[in-house]
């Protein structure tokens, strides 16, 4: 391997992250990745394989980074959801890669499957300990929490258009702001995971 192979791979991965986050798998161009990394196309195929394999690697790295930064506390899924939301605000390219992968690469990623398996097991253990509700399966709770975290990313543009109206009304004093999406997320996940009151 040439002496500069490690640095070349680093530049290529950085360029690939930017390209895939902006354009997805179908819209990304190997030529642009190579040009941005000041490398040649052959080096991409040599180090990473096909465009699809490079995309999978970029997504897997992003998911691994997210998992390392935000550890789940299954007894406090609201806190976990907010920490996840905060991290995705800081690293929006990971959120975009996640959404692109869901649209264009409908297959499991081993590293992500392993992380979800650990999280679902933690939620199940918290349910068995009576810390969170037990009437919703752990796997469903995991999916619901993630859906709430990215709810505004997956909302239609028509719904998002109403956000500007609400902001204008709040600025005019006609309505009280509720603390933003993060506060709404915390309240929603808290309510979702709370043990339901016993029937009377």
Secondary structure, DSSP 8 states (H G I E B T S, - for coil): --TTHHHHHHHHHHHHHHHHHHHHHHH--HHHHHHHTT--HHHHHHHH-SHHHHHHHHHHHHHHHHHHH----TT-HHHHHHHHHHHHHH-HHHHHHHHHHHHH--S--HHHHHHHHHHHHHHHHHHHTTSS-SSS-HHHHHHHHHHHHTHHHHS-HHHHHHHHHHHHHHHTTSS---SHHHHHHHHHHHHHHS------
